[in-house]
Amino acid sequence: MKCIKCSGKAAIKTEKPFCKEHFIEYFEDKVVNTIEKYSLISKKDKIAVAASGGKDSTALLHIINRYFGNVTAIAIDEGIPGYRDKTLEDLNKFCDEQNIPLKIYSYEREFGFKLQDAVKEKNIVPCRSCGILRRYLLNKMSSSFTKIATGHNMDDELQSFLMNMMNSNIELMARGGPVTGVIKNPGFTPRIKPLIFCTEKEVAAYSLLKGFDIKFTECPNAKESFRAKVRDLLNELEAKNPGIKRKLIKRYMGMLPALKEKYREKISEIRECLKCGHPSENDVCAACRTVEMIRA
Ligand code: SF4
């Protein structure tokens, strides 16, 4: 197989075959074009990247640092021994090498417990609670930044889209896209997803070809999650119908402006959480309710 750009030996075939050098160029161009097309980053922005030490956020951190600069990595240590401690080691090393400031916040310090202890002792559904607490902390800790960039790739976005569709949660579906959410609120740091049009396979290939020193491990709680089942379903569909993921993301992006418009009015009623002052649609925000439930 030959690279479609230079006819050299192809190192990778995702949508098209590329040699190492041209795949890296193709991937970085795609991310930078997404940032430009959707005006995700401007010169004035001070960007925080939600980093975990995994392939997606490491690739994103590298590209934003290289093309835009003024970036800080913010990491959340949920307290998942044998997993997060290892990925944070990689992240520490990466940020050191690339001279990127890194700030790490933990559930233990902020909420008083480790996620894995809560999973064992309180029998909670890990990803549901973890997702709520993670989003809350990232938002809280990024308040001095103008944007927070997350490493969600196309597969992540499609999984969320299908999960919300299956749960009839159209309101959550409206929050997707390259810029998360439907409204602006001074209490929320705007979230951007520059990797949204890159497949998981492309991000993995980029990280490997760039030689990032990261472990391709999975959180021990991920296997049993609904998301993992949807991921397997999507991969099976793609294997039998090549190109279906790209068609789906295109359809979803086509629907998004109307969806956001429809839910904008409904979500504009944002109050302050009575417990922590965080913006919330309810009297007490989801994070405070989750912490209370775990501590009970
Ligand atoms: Fe948290 Fe679930 Fe992700 Fe593990 S897989 S880090 S529990 S959201």
Residues whose N, C-alpha, C, O or C-beta is under 5 A from the ligand:
A	BS01	SF4	P126 C127 C130 G131 C219 N221 A222
